[in-house]
Amino acid sequence: MKIKFWGVRGSIASPGPATVKYGGNTTCIEVRSDAGELIILDAGTGIFPLSQSLFSEFPLTAHIFNTHTHWDHIQGLPFFIPFFVPGNTVKIHGARDPVSQKGISEILTAQLQYRFFPIREAELKSDIEYFSLAEGEKVTVGDATVTPVMMNHPVINFGYRIDCNGKSVFFTGDHEPVRNIYATDDEEHAEYQEMVDQQNGSILKAIEGVDVIIADSSYTPEEYMQKVGWGHGTFDTCIAMAKGAKAKQLYCTHHEPTRSDGALEAVFAEALSRNVRHAGDPEYFLAQEGLEIEL
């Protein structure tokens, strides 16, 4: 299985001289199964350069798995070049909105309205299929299996575990560890803590033993205190998750858009100094546009 990062920035694309090293595109990750099946995790602005690398494979079948429908994870979708070429097949997977009860097809059809985009969905040339998933519903993609895992974010967010011939990778999408909203002296604290432990524990169980975790590590602990409830993790919470899951490697992603390459390396180094590795601990890395991993 091969993994390539095409977008690692969070919230809004941030191109420019300060982000050249790690990249300014928003979330998009390419995963190739051993048999070459194309799995794409999220359709941030990074999906456009990814699509430009696919011409030699036309006609192709692409499986796009959407973690959630916030802009930075979908805004590149209308620019996915295979949509515009006859013979290609694009299968889009994601969660149903529990409030509106609308399926995952909304992430494309809503963007392809004339007031937002000059080309209607009916004018696209590829075959497009939509699949609204339920938590834990396994999807077979050739020799790989993709399993959605419910994470914690202000909108329904599926993390995705991909297993292929004994190797595995898990991507959180956007995730803030479930926390207790009651003070320790509140009579509701103990009961709510049971729910917190159950939810965090169920995530660890679902991702236990993966080779690679790619996790939302937007904030430092100090920044997080000003943004509790925004739905994002810290370097420290991601390291704790990787340890708890007994993963082999952790790649920190969804980089804060105002953080320069140098500042990103500095806060990451500080996180590593707070979380000294011991025998058996995962290895820790910063996700970077263009970085490729082979399992």
C-alpha positions as CSV (number, residue, x, y, z in Angstrom):
1,M,0.0,0.0,0.0
2,K,1.2,3.5,-0.9
3,I,0.2,6.8,0.6
4,K,0.9,10.3,-0.8
5,F,0.0,13.7,0.7
6,W,-1.4,16.2,-1.7
7,G,-2.8,18.7,0.9
8,V,-1.9,19.0,4.6
9,R,-3.2,22.4,5.5
10,G,-6.3,23.0,7.6
11,S,-9.2,25.4,7.4
12,I,-8.1,27.5,4.3
13,A,-5.5,27.1,1.6
14,S,-2.4,29.2,2.5
15,P,0.0,29.2,-0.4
16,G,3.0,31.5,-0.4
17,P,6.7,31.7,0.5
18,A,6.1,30.9,4.2
19,T,4.5,27.5,3.4
20,V,6.5,26.2,0.5
21,K,8.2,23.3,2.4
22,Y,5.1,21.7,4.0
23,G,2.5,23.1,1.5
24,G,-0.5,25.3,1.4
25,N,-3.2,23.1,-0.1
26,T,-6.0,21.8,2.1
27,T,-6.6,18.2,2.9
28,C,-6.2,15.5,0.3
29,I,-4.5,12.1,0.6
30,E,-3.9,9.5,-2.1
31,V,-3.9,5.9,-1.1
32,R,-3.0,3.1,-3.5
33,S,-3.8,-0.5,-2.7
34,D,-1.3,-3.2,-3.6
35,A,-3.3,-3.9,-6.7
36,G,-3.3,-0.2,-7.6
37,E,-6.8,0.8,-6.6
38,L,-7.1,4.5,-6.2
39,I,-8.6,5.7,-2.9
40,I,-8.7,9.4,-2.2
41,L,-9.3,10.7,1.3
42,D,-11.0,14.1,1.2
43,A,-11.2,16.6,-1.7
44,G,-9.6,19.8,-0.4
45,T,-7.6,22.0,-2.8
46,G,-4.9,19.3,-2.9
47,I,-7.2,17.1,-5.1
48,F,-6.5,19.4,-8.1
49,P,-2.7,18.7,-8.4
50,L,-3.5,15.0,-7.6
51,S,-5.9,14.9,-10.6
52,Q,-3.2,16.4,-12.9
53,S,-1.1,13.3,-12.1
54,L,-3.7,10.9,-13.3
55,F,-3.9,11.5,-17.1
56,S,-1.9,8.4,-18.0
57,E,-4.4,6.2,-16.2
58,F,-7.5,7.4,-18.0
59,P,-10.0,5.8,-18.2
60,L,-9.9,5.2,-14.4
61,T,-12.0,4.5,-11.4
62,A,-11.5,6.7,-8.4
63,H,-13.0,6.2,-4.9
64,I,-13.3,9.4,-3.0
65,F,-14.0,9.1,0.8
66,N,-15.2,12.3,2.4
67,T,-14.5,12.7,6.1
68,H,-17.0,15.6,6.5
69,T,-18.4,18.4,4.5
70,H,-16.6,21.5,5.7
71,W,-15.2,23.7,2.9
72,D,-11.5,22.8,3.4
73,H,-12.3,19.1,2.8
74,I,-14.5,19.5,-0.3
75,Q,-13.6,22.8,-2.1
76,G,-11.3,21.1,-4.6
77,L,-14.0,18.6,-5.7
78,P,-15.4,20.6,-8.7
79,F,-11.8,20.8,-10.1
80,F,-11.2,17.0,-10.1
81,I,-10.2,16.6,-13.7
82,P,-11.5,13.0,-14.2
83,F,-15.1,14.4,-13.8
84,F,-14.7,16.1,-17.2
85,V,-13.4,13.1,-19.3
86,P,-15.7,10.4,-20.7
87,G,-15.0,6.8,-19.6
88,N,-13.9,7.7,-16.1
89,T,-15.9,6.5,-13.0
90,V,-15.8,8.4,-9.7
91,K,-17.4,6.9,-6.7
92,I,-18.0,9.3,-3.8
93,H,-18.5,7.9,-0.3
94,G,-19.4,9.8,2.9
95,A,-21.9,10.2,5.7
96,R,-25.5,11.1,5.5
97,D,-26.4,14.4,7.2
98,P,-28.5,13.4,10.3
99,V,-30.2,16.8,10.5
100,S,-31.3,17.3,6.8
101,Q,-31.2,13.6,6.0
102,K,-29.5,14.5,2.7
103,G,-27.0,12.1,1.3
104,I,-23.4,12.6,0.3
105,S,-24.4,13.7,-3.2
106,E,-25.0,17.2,-1.7
107,I,-21.2,17.9,-1.5
108,L,-21.0,18.0,-5.2
109,T,-24.4,19.1,-6.4
110,A,-24.5,22.0,-4.0
111,Q,-21.2,23.3,-5.3
112,L,-22.2,22.9,-8.9
113,Q,-25.0,25.5,-8.8
114,Y,-24.6,28.3,-11.3
115,R,-24.2,31.0,-8.7
116,F,-21.1,29.1,-7.4
117,F,-19.7,27.3,-10.4
118,P,-20.1,27.7,-14.2
119,I,-20.6,24.0,-15.0
120,R,-23.6,21.9,-13.9
121,E,-23.3,18.4,-12.7
122,A,-25.3,17.2,-15.7
123,E,-22.5,18.5,-17.9
124,L,-19.8,16.4,-16.3
125,K,-18.7,13.6,-18.6
126,S,-17.7,10.8,-16.2
127,D,-19.9,8.3,-14.4
128,I,-20.5,9.5,-10.9
129,E,-21.9,7.3,-8.1
130,Y,-22.7,8.3,-4.5
131,F,-22.6,6.0,-1.4
132,S,-23.9,7.3,1.9
133,L,-22.2,5.3,4.6
134,A,-23.1,4.3,8.2
135,E,-20.5,4.0,11.0
136,G,-18.6,0.8,10.8
137,E,-20.0,-0.1,7.3
138,K,-17.1,-1.7,5.5
139,V,-16.4,-0.9,1.8
140,T,-14.5,-3.2,-0.4
141,V,-12.3,-1.5,-2.9
142,G,-10.5,-4.2,-4.9
143,D,-8.0,-5.7,-2.5
144,A,-8.5,-3.1,0.2
145,T,-11.2,-2.6,2.8
146,V,-12.2,0.9,4.0
147,T,-14.0,1.2,7.4
148,P,-15.6,4.5,8.6
149,V,-15.1,5.4,12.2
150,M,-17.1,8.1,14.0
151,M,-14.9,10.9,15.2
152,N,-15.7,14.1,17.2
153,H,-16.3,17.3,15.2
154,P,-19.0,19.9,15.1
155,V,-20.5,18.0,12.1
156,I,-20.6,14.3,11.4
157,N,-17.0,13.3,10.7
158,F,-15.8,9.8,9.6
159,G,-12.2,8.8,10.1
160,Y,-11.3,6.0,7.7
161,R,-9.3,2.9,8.3
162,I,-7.9,1.2,5.2
163,D,-6.6,-2.4,5.4
164,C,-4.8,-4.1,2.6
165,N,-3.0,-7.4,2.8
166,G,-2.0,-7.1,6.4
167,K,-1.1,-3.4,6.3
168,S,-3.2,-0.5,7.5
169,V,-3.6,3.2,7.7
170,F,-6.1,5.4,9.5
171,F,-7.0,9.0,8.8
172,T,-8.9,11.0,11.5
173,G,-10.3,13.8,9.3
174,D,-10.9,16.6,11.8
175,H,-11.1,15.3,15.3
176,E,-11.1,16.7,18.9
177,P,-10.9,14.1,21.6
178,V,-14.2,13.8,23.4
179,R,-14.0,15.8,26.7
180,N,-16.0,16.1,29.8
181,I,-18.1,19.3,29.7
182,Y,-18.8,19.2,33.4
183,A,-16.6,20.5,36.2
184,T,-15.2,17.8,38.5
185,D,-17.3,18.9,41.4
186,D,-20.5,18.7,39.3
187,E,-22.9,15.9,40.1
188,E,-23.1,15.1,36.3
189,H,-19.3,14.7,35.9
190,A,-19.0,11.0,36.8
191,E,-21.8,9.8,34.6
192,Y,-20.7,12.0,31.6
193,Q,-17.1,10.7,32.1
194,E,-18.3,7.2,31.5
195,M,-19.6,8.3,28.1
196,V,-16.4,10.2,27.3
197,D,-14.3,7.1,28.1
198,Q,-16.5,4.9,26.1
199,Q,-16.4,7.1,23.0
200,N,-12.6,7.6,23.1
201,G,-12.1,4.0,23.9
202,S,-14.2,2.9,20.9
203,I,-12.1,4.9,18.6
204,L,-8.9,3.3,19.9
205,K,-10.4,-0.1,19.6
206,A,-11.3,0.6,15.9
207,I,-7.8,1.7,15.0
208,E,-5.8,-0.6,17.2
209,G,-2.6,-1.8,15.7
210,V,-2.6,0.3,12.5
211,D,0.7,0.9,10.8
212,V,0.1,4.6,10.2
213,I,-2.1,7.2,11.8
214,I,-2.7,10.5,10.0
215,A,-4.2,12.8,12.6
216,D,-5.6,16.3,12.9
217,S,-3.0,18.1,15.1
218,S,-4.0,21.7,14.5
219,Y,-3.1,23.3,17.8
220,T,-0.6,23.5,20.6
221,P,-2.0,22.9,24.1
222,E,-2.0,26.6,24.7
223,E,-3.9,27.4,21.5
224,Y,-6.4,24.7,22.2
225,M,-7.5,26.4,25.4
226,Q,-8.8,29.3,23.3
227,K,-10.5,27.0,20.8
228,V,-12.2,24.2,22.8
229,G,-15.1,22.8,20.9
230,W,-13.8,23.9,17.5
231,G,-13.3,20.2,16.7
232,H,-9.5,19.9,16.3
233,G,-6.7,18.1,18.1
234,T,-3.3,19.1,19.4
235,F,0.1,17.5,18.7
236,D,-0.1,16.0,22.2
237,T,-3.6,14.5,21.9
238,C,-2.5,12.9,18.6
239,I,0.6,11.5,20.1
240,A,-1.6,10.0,22.9
241,M,-3.9,8.5,20.4
242,A,-1.1,6.9,18.4
243,K,0.3,5.5,21.6
244,G,-3.1,4.2,22.8
245,A,-3.7,2.5,19.4
246,K,-0.2,1.0,19.4
247,A,0.4,2.4,16.0
248,K,3.8,2.3,14.4
249,Q,3.9,5.8,12.9
250,L,2.0,9.1,13.4
251,Y,1.8,11.8,10.8
252,C,0.6,15.1,12.1
253,T,-1.5,17.1,9.6
254,H,-4.2,19.8,9.2
255,H,-1.5,22.4,9.9
256,E,-2.8,25.7,11.2
257,P,-3.0,28.0,8.2
258,T,-1.3,30.9,9.8
259,R,1.7,28.8,10.8
260,S,4.8,29.2,8.7
261,D,7.1,26.3,7.9
262,G,9.6,27.4,10.5
263,A,6.9,27.9,13.1
264,L,5.4,24.5,12.4
265,E,8.8,22.8,12.9
266,A,9.3,24.8,16.1
267,V,5.9,23.8,17.7
268,F,6.4,20.2,16.6
269,A,9.9,20.1,18.2
270,E,8.4,21.4,21.4
271,A,5.7,18.7,21.3
272,L,8.4,16.0,20.9
273,S,10.3,17.4,23.9
274,R,7.1,17.0,26.0
275,N,6.5,13.5,24.7
276,V,9.8,11.7,24.9
277,R,9.7,8.4,22.9
278,H,10.3,5.2,24.7
279,A,10.8,1.7,23.3
280,G,7.7,0.5,21.5
281,D,6.3,4.1,21.0
282,P,5.3,5.2,17.5
283,E,7.6,7.3,15.3
284,Y,6.3,10.9,14.9
285,F,6.4,13.0,11.7
286,L,5.0,16.1,10.1
287,A,2.8,15.5,7.0
288,Q,4.2,17.3,4.0
289,E,2.8,17.9,0.5
290,G,4.5,15.4,-1.9
291,L,5.6,13.0,0.9
292,E,5.1,9.4,-0.1
293,I,4.9,6.4,2.3
294,E,5.1,2.7,1.3
295,L,3.8,0.0,3.6
